[in-house]
Amino acid sequence: MPSTLRRSKVPLYRQVQEVLERRLDGGSLRPGDKLPPETELAAELGVNRLTVRQAIGELTRAGRVVARQGAGTFVAQPPQHFPIELTPSYINDPDGMSHAFAAVGRHVTEFLVSSEVVLGGTAPEAEENLPGCRLRRIDTVLAVDGDPWFVNTYWLDDKRFRGITRLLGEGTPIYSVWNDAYGVRLRAAWRSFGAGAATPRVAELLDIPTGAAVVLRDGLNLDEDGKATVYINRSCRSDRVRFVANYVAET
């Protein structure tokens, strides 16, 4: 069948993607609906099956559709963002999120992925923010009602927090360990935000496609004496959370 797509400089797979996006936005394909088979779409649009597959791959990375092993590709539920407010107060749980989630009946847990002492020169940003420390790197996943939303990497002084790995029981937030086991209360010194694509490792931990959009957040936490204590990188599912900074006018 001749192609129904226009001749243009836009690649064919992008044009197929635009056709499918119009159907998603227009309601002819609704959340939970199964997409037609690639061969059917290819025949309808007069393009190669691989072109359709590439277009669906882009939609998958964008979170518009989701592939289910052995079942096909389905229209994803629309993004449901949870606002996370940033405050200058002390942090008693993962950035103060647990209370916010609990207020709407949701539960946050944190699971240890890995923990290791890092060699000098291998983590320049962490070493710059935590000078003079023998650094331990701790990787975790934060889940909301069992669904992974955040991948975290913490760097901290291994001597100050000796034995911390043994205290990170399944589901125990690391902020609770710092507070309860070491008597260390933390507050944010600064936070930075950016947009990025999920690496294969992050994608696996968050159960999203490689290359899917994520919010990247870095930050440094201080203890009550103002000493730099924890440097953190966080990859957040962009289809689940947004960060909100509220500014209070001076009186």
Short mmCIF file of the C-alpha atoms (twelve columns), coordinates in Angstrom:
data_MODEL
# 
_entry.id   MODEL 
# 
loop_
_atom_site.group_PDB 
_atom_site.id 
_atom_site.type_symbol 
_atom_site.label_atom_id 
_atom_site.label_alt_id 
_atom_site.label_comp_id 
_atom_site.label_asym_id 
_atom_site.label_seq_id 
_atom_site.Cartn_x 
_atom_site.Cartn_y 
_atom_site.Cartn_z 
_atom_site.pdbx_PDB_model_num 
ATOM 1   C CA . MET A 1   0.000  0.000   0.000  1 
ATOM 2   C CA . PRO A 2   1.382  3.488   -0.828 1 
ATOM 3   C CA . SER A 3   2.409  5.493   2.201  1 
ATOM 4   C CA . THR A 4   -0.249 7.807   3.612  1 
ATOM 5   C CA . LEU A 5   2.445  9.965   5.188  1 
ATOM 6   C CA . ARG A 6   3.666  13.169  3.611  1 
ATOM 7   C CA . ARG A 7   6.954  13.711  1.880  1 
ATOM 8   C CA . SER A 8   9.023  15.884  4.181  1 
ATOM 9   C CA . LYS A 9   12.340 16.195  5.950  1 
ATOM 10  C CA . VAL A 10  10.714 14.726  9.072  1 
ATOM 11  C CA . PRO A 11  11.788 11.060  9.377  1 
ATOM 12  C CA . LEU A 12  9.023  8.550   8.709  1 
ATOM 13  C CA . TYR A 13  9.181  7.091   12.205 1 
ATOM 14  C CA . ARG A 14  8.578  10.577  13.621 1 
ATOM 15  C CA . GLN A 15  5.574  10.977  11.359 1 
ATOM 16  C CA . VAL A 16  4.211  7.619   12.526 1 
ATOM 17  C CA . GLN A 17  4.840  8.742   16.107 1 
ATOM 18  C CA . GLU A 18  2.860  11.938  15.448 1 
ATOM 19  C CA . VAL A 19  -0.048 9.929   13.996 1 
ATOM 20  C CA . LEU A 20  -0.179 7.730   17.078 1 
ATOM 21  C CA . GLU A 21  0.161  10.716  19.417 1 
ATOM 22  C CA . ARG A 22  -2.837 12.373  17.729 1 
ATOM 23  C CA . ARG A 23  -4.855 9.211   18.350 1 
ATOM 24  C CA . LEU A 24  -3.744 9.151   21.981 1 
ATOM 25  C CA . ASP A 25  -4.529 12.824  22.492 1 
ATOM 26  C CA . GLY A 26  -7.806 12.605  20.592 1 
ATOM 27  C CA . GLY A 27  -9.150 9.714   22.626 1 
ATOM 28  C CA . SER A 28  -9.386 7.119   19.899 1 
ATOM 29  C CA . LEU A 29  -6.755 5.224   21.888 1 
ATOM 30  C CA . ARG A 30  -7.502 5.391   25.609 1 
ATOM 31  C CA . PRO A 31  -5.471 4.354   28.680 1 
ATOM 32  C CA . GLY A 32  -5.421 0.572   28.880 1 
ATOM 33  C CA . ASP A 33  -6.223 0.068   25.181 1 
ATOM 34  C CA . LYS A 34  -3.986 -2.279  23.254 1 
ATOM 35  C CA . LEU A 35  -2.216 -0.829  20.228 1 
ATOM 36  C CA . PRO A 36  -2.864 -2.555  16.900 1 
ATOM 37  C CA . PRO A 37  -0.107 -4.971  15.856 1 
ATOM 38  C CA . GLU A 38  2.940  -3.451  14.174 1 
ATOM 39  C CA . THR A 39  2.127  -5.246  10.919 1 
ATOM 40  C CA . GLU A 40  -1.392 -3.785  10.898 1 
ATOM 41  C CA . LEU A 41  -0.155 -0.254  11.551 1 
ATOM 42  C CA . ALA A 42  2.569  -0.648  8.919  1 
ATOM 43  C CA . ALA A 43  0.011  -1.755  6.324  1 
ATOM 44  C CA . GLU A 44  -2.397 1.067   7.255  1 
ATOM 45  C CA . LEU A 45  0.266  3.766   7.026  1 
ATOM 46  C CA . GLY A 46  2.175  2.258   4.105  1 
ATOM 47  C CA . VAL A 47  5.513  2.049   5.887  1 
ATOM 48  C CA . ASN A 48  7.971  -0.612  6.964  1 
ATOM 49  C CA . ARG A 49  7.241  -2.543  10.149 1 
ATOM 50  C CA . LEU A 50  10.607 -1.429  11.568 1 
ATOM 51  C CA . THR A 51  9.518  2.182   11.105 1 
ATOM 52  C CA . VAL A 52  6.435  1.494   13.230 1 
ATOM 53  C CA . ARG A 53  8.552  -0.278  15.829 1 
ATOM 54  C CA . GLN A 54  10.886 2.711   16.086 1 
ATOM 55  C CA . ALA A 55  7.927  5.075   16.504 1 
ATOM 56  C CA . ILE A 56  6.439  2.908   19.263 1 
ATOM 57  C CA . GLY A 57  9.857  2.795   20.930 1 
ATOM 58  C CA . GLU A 58  9.869  6.594   21.107 1 
ATOM 59  C CA . LEU A 59  6.369  6.589   22.601 1 
ATOM 60  C CA . THR A 60  7.497  4.013   25.144 1 
ATOM 61  C CA . ARG A 61  10.471 6.135   26.212 1 
ATOM 62  C CA . ALA A 62  8.130  9.112   26.531 1 
ATOM 63  C CA . GLY A 63  5.855  7.101   28.835 1 
ATOM 64  C CA . ARG A 64  2.860  7.262   26.483 1 
ATOM 65  C CA . VAL A 65  2.665  3.493   25.971 1 
ATOM 66  C CA . VAL A 66  3.951  0.475   27.865 1 
ATOM 67  C CA . ALA A 67  5.040  -2.913  26.538 1 
ATOM 68  C CA . ARG A 68  3.927  -6.036  28.402 1 
ATOM 69  C CA . GLN A 69  5.912  -9.173  27.773 1 
ATOM 70  C CA . GLY A 70  3.893  -11.626 25.710 1 
ATOM 71  C CA . ALA A 71  0.774  -9.434  25.692 1 
ATOM 72  C CA . GLY A 72  1.531  -6.481  23.437 1 
ATOM 73  C CA . THR A 73  1.792  -2.709  23.790 1 
ATOM 74  C CA . PHE A 74  -0.821 -0.741  25.702 1 
ATOM 75  C CA . VAL A 75  -1.691 2.909   26.200 1 
ATOM 76  C CA . ALA A 76  -0.212 4.056   29.509 1 
ATOM 77  C CA . GLN A 77  -2.156 5.768   32.225 1 
ATOM 78  C CA . PRO A 78  -1.679 9.555   32.120 1 
ATOM 79  C CA . PRO A 79  1.096  10.931  34.327 1 
ATOM 80  C CA . GLN A 80  0.054  11.579  37.907 1 
ATOM 81  C CA . HIS A 81  2.522  14.035  39.374 1 
ATOM 82  C CA . PHE A 82  3.003  14.294  43.117 1 
ATOM 83  C CA . PRO A 83  4.212  17.745  44.257 1 
ATOM 84  C CA . ILE A 84  7.193  17.660  46.626 1 
ATOM 85  C CA . GLU A 85  7.678  20.923  48.483 1 
ATOM 86  C CA . LEU A 86  11.156 22.067  49.411 1 
ATOM 87  C CA . THR A 87  11.493 23.627  52.863 1 
ATOM 88  C CA . PRO A 88  14.453 24.898  54.903 1 
ATOM 89  C CA . SER A 89  13.620 22.719  57.922 1 
ATOM 90  C CA . TYR A 90  15.554 19.718  59.198 1 
ATOM 91  C CA . ILE A 91  15.058 16.533  57.212 1 
ATOM 92  C CA . ASN A 92  13.703 13.641  59.253 1 
ATOM 93  C CA . ASP A 93  12.936 11.335  56.328 1 
ATOM 94  C CA . PRO A 94  13.721 11.245  52.586 1 
ATOM 95  C CA . ASP A 95  13.620 15.034  51.999 1 
ATOM 96  C CA . GLY A 96  10.503 15.279  54.145 1 
ATOM 97  C CA . MET A 97  8.506  13.265  51.638 1 
ATOM 98  C CA . SER A 98  7.146  10.577  53.932 1 
ATOM 99  C CA . HIS A 99  4.816  12.975  55.760 1 
ATOM 100 C CA . ALA A 100 3.553  14.421  52.477 1 
ATOM 101 C CA . PHE A 101 2.805  10.989  51.082 1 
ATOM 102 C CA . ALA A 102 1.272  9.778   54.344 1 
ATOM 103 C CA . ALA A 103 -1.106 12.739  54.286 1 
ATOM 104 C CA . VAL A 104 -2.694 11.345  51.130 1 
ATOM 105 C CA . GLY A 105 -2.639 7.720   52.295 1 
ATOM 106 C CA . ARG A 106 0.558  6.596   50.554 1 
ATOM 107 C CA . HIS A 107 3.611  4.893   52.044 1 
ATOM 108 C CA . VAL A 108 7.299  5.452   51.273 1 
ATOM 109 C CA . THR A 109 9.946  2.762   51.767 1 
ATOM 110 C CA . GLU A 110 13.662 2.712   50.936 1 
ATOM 111 C CA . PHE A 111 15.597 -0.362  49.845 1 
ATOM 112 C CA . LEU A 112 19.361 -0.818  49.822 1 
ATOM 113 C CA . VAL A 113 20.865 -1.671  46.431 1 
ATOM 114 C CA . SER A 114 24.596 -1.482  47.147 1 
ATOM 115 C CA . SER A 115 27.153 -0.026  49.565 1 
ATOM 116 C CA . GLU A 116 30.898 0.355   49.109 1 
ATOM 117 C CA . VAL A 117 33.887 2.503   50.046 1 
ATOM 118 C CA . VAL A 118 35.030 4.429   46.971 1 
ATOM 119 C CA . LEU A 119 38.602 5.078   45.936 1 
ATOM 120 C CA . GLY A 120 39.921 8.612   45.920 1 
ATOM 121 C CA . GLY A 121 39.547 10.374  42.583 1 
ATOM 122 C CA . THR A 122 36.587 8.267   41.462 1 
ATOM 123 C CA . ALA A 123 33.835 10.582  42.733 1 
ATOM 124 C CA . PRO A 124 35.100 14.143  42.101 1 
ATOM 125 C CA . GLU A 125 31.838 15.976  42.840 1 
ATOM 126 C CA . ALA A 126 31.342 14.134  46.111 1 
ATOM 127 C CA . GLU A 127 34.979 14.646  47.091 1 
ATOM 128 C CA . GLU A 128 34.668 18.372  46.339 1 
ATOM 129 C CA . ASN A 129 31.618 18.690  48.594 1 
ATOM 130 C CA . LEU A 130 32.960 16.375  51.336 1 
ATOM 131 C CA . PRO A 131 36.700 17.117  51.432 1 
ATOM 132 C CA . GLY A 132 39.004 15.064  53.604 1 
ATOM 133 C CA . CYS A 133 36.593 12.149  54.052 1 
ATOM 134 C CA . ARG A 134 36.976 8.481   53.279 1 
ATOM 135 C CA . LEU A 135 33.791 8.223   51.273 1 
ATOM 136 C CA . ARG A 136 31.216 5.480   51.289 1 
ATOM 137 C CA . ARG A 137 28.731 5.301   48.414 1 
ATOM 138 C CA . ILE A 138 25.280 3.941   49.186 1 
ATOM 139 C CA . ASP A 139 22.730 3.277   46.432 1 
ATOM 140 C CA . THR A 140 19.052 2.869   47.272 1 
ATOM 141 C CA . VAL A 141 15.614 2.864   45.677 1 
ATOM 142 C CA . LEU A 142 12.713 4.815   47.160 1 
ATOM 143 C CA . ALA A 143 9.348  3.227   46.475 1 
ATOM 144 C CA . VAL A 144 5.867  4.651   46.891 1 
ATOM 145 C CA . ASP A 145 3.352  1.931   47.764 1 
ATOM 146 C CA . GLY A 146 5.892  -0.548  46.399 1 
ATOM 147 C CA . ASP A 147 6.289  1.263   43.056 1 
ATOM 148 C CA . PRO A 148 9.886  2.531   42.476 1 
ATOM 149 C CA . TRP A 149 9.964  6.291   41.957 1 
ATOM 150 C CA . PHE A 150 13.493 7.383   42.922 1 
ATOM 151 C CA . VAL A 151 17.028 6.009   42.578 1 
ATOM 152 C CA . ASN A 152 19.413 7.565   45.110 1 
ATOM 153 C CA . THR A 153 23.168 7.652   45.463 1 
ATOM 154 C CA . TYR A 154 24.502 8.973   48.775 1 
ATOM 155 C CA . TRP A 155 28.112 9.791   49.604 1 
ATOM 156 C CA . LEU A 156 29.118 10.146  53.252 1 
ATOM 157 C CA . ASP A 157 32.047 9.880   55.646 1 
ATOM 158 C CA . ASP A 158 32.593 6.157   56.238 1 
ATOM 159 C CA . LYS A 159 34.388 6.786   59.555 1 
ATOM 160 C CA . ARG A 160 31.610 8.955   60.968 1 
ATOM 161 C CA . PHE A 161 28.928 6.476   59.926 1 
ATOM 162 C CA . ARG A 162 30.838 3.291   60.598 1 
ATOM 163 C CA . GLY A 163 28.706 0.161   60.246 1 
ATOM 164 C CA . ILE A 164 25.797 1.949   58.573 1 
ATOM 165 C CA . THR A 165 25.231 -0.784  56.005 1 
ATOM 166 C CA . ARG A 166 24.219 -3.246  58.736 1 
ATOM 167 C CA . LEU A 167 21.546 -0.791  59.923 1 
ATOM 168 C CA . LEU A 168 19.870 -0.352  56.564 1 
ATOM 169 C CA . GLY A 169 17.180 -2.966  56.983 1 
ATOM 170 C CA . GLU A 170 14.735 -3.658  54.204 1 
ATOM 171 C CA . GLY A 171 12.431 -0.690  53.822 1 
ATOM 172 C CA . THR A 172 14.151 1.496   56.447 1 
ATOM 173 C CA . PRO A 173 14.722 5.072   55.218 1 
ATOM 174 C CA . ILE A 174 18.368 6.052   55.478 1 
ATOM 175 C CA . TYR A 175 17.420 9.427   56.977 1 
ATOM 176 C CA . SER A 176 15.844 7.560   59.888 1 
ATOM 177 C CA . VAL A 177 19.101 5.654   60.418 1 
ATOM 178 C CA . TRP A 178 21.137 8.858   60.485 1 
ATOM 179 C CA . ASN A 179 18.727 10.418  62.959 1 
ATOM 180 C CA . ASP A 180 17.986 7.444   65.227 1 
ATOM 181 C CA . ALA A 181 21.251 5.486   65.197 1 
ATOM 182 C CA . TYR A 182 23.805 8.293   64.877 1 
ATOM 183 C CA . GLY A 183 21.901 11.268  66.313 1 
ATOM 184 C CA . VAL A 184 22.579 13.288  63.185 1 
ATOM 185 C CA . ARG A 185 19.883 15.671  61.987 1 
ATOM 186 C CA . LEU A 186 20.350 16.996  58.482 1 
ATOM 187 C CA . ARG A 187 19.209 20.086  56.649 1 
ATOM 188 C CA . ALA A 188 19.619 21.034  53.027 1 
ATOM 189 C CA . ALA A 189 22.490 23.332  52.051 1 
ATOM 190 C CA . TRP A 190 21.525 23.453  48.370 1 
ATOM 191 C CA . ARG A 191 19.698 21.544  45.645 1 
ATOM 192 C CA . SER A 192 20.135 21.598  41.868 1 
ATOM 193 C CA . PHE A 193 17.803 20.181  39.229 1 
ATOM 194 C CA . GLY A 194 18.143 19.063  35.639 1 
ATOM 195 C CA . ALA A 195 16.544 16.914  32.984 1 
ATOM 196 C CA . GLY A 196 18.104 13.708  31.748 1 
ATOM 197 C CA . ALA A 197 17.563 10.281  30.262 1 
ATOM 198 C CA . ALA A 198 17.485 7.098   32.305 1 
ATOM 199 C CA . THR A 199 20.661 5.048   32.047 1 
ATOM 200 C CA . PRO A 200 20.243 1.278   31.678 1 
ATOM 201 C CA . ARG A 201 20.924 0.818   35.402 1 
ATOM 202 C CA . VAL A 202 18.470 3.530   36.498 1 
ATOM 203 C CA . ALA A 203 15.881 2.266   34.010 1 
ATOM 204 C CA . GLU A 204 16.119 -1.249  35.440 1 
ATOM 205 C CA . LEU A 205 15.740 -0.031  39.029 1 
ATOM 206 C CA . LEU A 206 12.802 2.255   38.195 1 
ATOM 207 C CA . ASP A 207 11.166 -0.253  35.839 1 
ATOM 208 C CA . ILE A 208 11.097 2.244   32.955 1 
ATOM 209 C CA . PRO A 209 12.595 2.118   29.442 1 
ATOM 210 C CA . THR A 210 16.234 3.053   28.957 1 
ATOM 211 C CA . GLY A 211 16.335 6.644   27.778 1 
ATOM 212 C CA . ALA A 212 13.045 7.594   29.447 1 
ATOM 213 C CA . ALA A 213 12.915 11.114  30.861 1 
ATOM 214 C CA . VAL A 214 13.996 11.537  34.478 1 
ATOM 215 C CA . VAL A 215 14.459 14.508  36.785 1 
ATOM 216 C CA . LEU A 216 18.034 14.682  38.057 1 
ATOM 217 C CA . ARG A 217 18.512 16.240  41.475 1 
ATOM 218 C CA . ASP A 218 21.804 16.832  43.274 1 
ATOM 219 C CA . GLY A 219 22.242 18.259  46.722 1 
ATOM 220 C CA . LEU A 220 24.344 18.703  49.810 1 
ATOM 221 C CA . ASN A 221 23.115 18.204  53.384 1 
ATOM 222 C CA . LEU A 222 24.616 19.764  56.505 1 
ATOM 223 C CA . ASP A 223 24.468 18.612  60.112 1 
ATOM 224 C CA . GLU A 224 23.318 20.801  63.001 1 
ATOM 225 C CA . ASP A 225 26.800 22.332  63.288 1 
ATOM 226 C CA . GLY A 226 26.753 23.353  59.629 1 
ATOM 227 C CA . LYS A 227 29.283 20.719  58.571 1 
ATOM 228 C CA . ALA A 228 28.913 19.179  55.103 1 
ATOM 229 C CA . THR A 229 27.718 15.639  55.829 1 
ATOM 230 C CA . VAL A 230 25.937 13.956  52.896 1 
ATOM 231 C CA . TYR A 231 26.159 14.549  49.150 1 
ATOM 232 C CA . ILE A 232 23.321 13.004  47.147 1 
ATOM 233 C CA . ASN A 233 22.347 12.329  43.536 1 
ATOM 234 C CA . ARG A 234 18.737 11.372  42.821 1 
ATOM 235 C CA . SER A 235 17.054 10.202  39.607 1 
ATOM 236 C CA . CYS A 236 13.284 10.734  39.774 1 
ATOM 237 C CA . ARG A 237 10.566 9.417   37.497 1 
ATOM 238 C CA . SER A 238 9.410  12.505  35.617 1 
ATOM 239 C CA . ASP A 239 5.956  10.995  35.120 1 
ATOM 240 C CA . ARG A 240 5.428  10.729  38.877 1 
ATOM 241 C CA . VAL A 241 6.876  13.743  40.684 1 
ATOM 242 C CA . ARG A 242 7.459  17.444  40.391 1 
ATOM 243 C CA . PHE A 243 9.338  19.646  42.836 1 
ATOM 244 C CA . VAL A 244 7.756  22.838  44.118 1 
ATOM 245 C CA . ALA A 245 9.699  25.679  45.759 1 
ATOM 246 C CA . ASN A 246 7.469  27.998  47.782 1 
ATOM 247 C CA . TYR A 247 8.865  31.440  48.449 1 
ATOM 248 C CA . VAL A 248 7.587  33.309  51.516 1 
ATOM 249 C CA . ALA A 249 7.731  37.094  51.283 1 
ATOM 250 C CA . GLU A 250 9.809  38.813  53.936 1 
ATOM 251 C CA . THR A 251 7.829  40.807  56.475 1 
# 
